Amino acid sequence: MILTVLSALAEPTRLGAMRLLEDGAEHCVCELMVKLDASQSRMSRHMKVLRDADLVVDRRDAQWVRYRRNPDLAPEIINLLDAVLNAERAFEEEAA
């Protein structure tokens, strides 16, 4: 499980998606596409990896799919995810 999660987070677009989903709200795939500058097919492939790692859950809404961070993540996975997102922010601040 841990290797699947780390592998899923290792790709910049997927990490960016998790950063956007960090607020706990649902986000339409169209919103993720725009904010992460990804095509629909590319974004869908990335979200499948995150879903397969149990990091996100989805809900179909007409022709769109809405994603949110999985509310049932194990505490250890939440800690890992938060640590990765916090480390990414720290590196970005250092670079600025």
Order of alpha helices (4+ residues) and beta strands (2+ residues): alpha-alpha-beta-alpha-alpha-beta-beta-alpha
